[in-house]
Amino acid sequence: MSFWERAEKIDRRWIYLLVGLAVVIPFIIPMRFPVSVSPEAQSFFDAVDALPDSANVMLVFDYYPSTVAETEPMAVAAARHLFSKDCRVITLTNIPYGAPSMAESVTRRVAAEYGKEYGIDFVNLGYKYGYVSVLKGMGLSIESIFPTDNSGTPLSELPLMDSIVNYEQIAFVFEVADNNTADYWISIVNAGYGVPMGVGTTAVMAPKYYAFAGAGQIVGLLGGMKGAAEYEILLNQPDNAFRGMDIQSMVHFLIIAFVIVGNIGFFVGRTRRRSRQP
């Protein structure tokens, strides 16, 4: 039996082993495959980079724990970008399951990298039920919707919130979502109050939001892990998303190789079987 015929009938356990190696090796030896930067990611980066130093920015954690691999690297990269510009970051969420604690974890971890202090440089407002009422209510008074932060501290005791009443004091909103809450932020906060905003979504949701980017309702878009990797590249801080793209690329190369070898094996085997027929 030739190599190609054996390849056609390869034991699936070898395939599982090779896929496992393709996942593990980039963790040990970074491949650093090139990742092209999309115009939407570049536009998003430029908009954030153009914000005045010490601007007030909302970073919204509207994603569930199940999509952390795609969405959290965007939030981490955004927090790093904002803290590097000394922006004052306000986090909140419309998702009750896990998002408030994820916002707390991400901002405190990144804030520690930049020496930022809670209550002065960043605040986590936590979760409040009701998309429409919450977003419209903050247009009048943020404190009326979130009288305390995620830990129960009154906003009046947090220096960062002293000068912030509503959206008029917010320079930018970055909505990281794995669901349609981004629609509410665009239709209410951007369209209704004119607050510039960007959106980061899972890869499967990204195509929907290109229309919003084209209409100018969002300044830019990060789509899935690739979008997060693009942001990390623009920041010159490759991290988990960039490493994840290495893994995806390795597995994709492996799948392509399997398809090529399997098809060659099939055609070679068929030709030989026909040649043996009387």
Sequence and secondary structure as in RCSB ss.txt:
>XXXX:A:sequence
MSFWERAEKIDRRWIYLLVGLAVVIPFIIPMRFPVSVSPEAQSFFDAVDALPDSANVMLVFDYYPSTVAETEPMA
VAAARHLFSKDCRVITLTNIPYGAPSMAESVTRRVAAEYGKEYGIDFVNLGYKYGYVSVLKGMGLSIESIFPTDN
SGTPLSELPLMDSIVNYEQIAFVFEVADNNTADYWISIVNAGYGVPMGVGTTAVMAPKYYAFAGAGQIVGLLGGM
KGAAEYEILLNQPDNAFRGMDIQSMVHFLIIAFVIVGNIGFFVGRTRRRSRQP
>XXXX:A:secstr
  HHHHHHT  HHHHHHHHHHHHHHHHHS         HHHHHHHHHHHTS TT EEEEEEE  GGGHHHHHHHH
HHHHHHHHHTT EEEEEES  SSHHHHHHHHHHHHHHHHT  BTTTEEEEEE S HHHHHHHHHH HHHH SB T
TS BGGG GGGGG  SGGG  EEEEEESSTHHHHIIIIIIHHH   EEEEE TTTHHHHHHHHHTTSSS EEEHH
HHHHHHHHHTT   HHHHHHHHHHHHHHHHHHHHHHHHHHHHHHHHHHHHH  
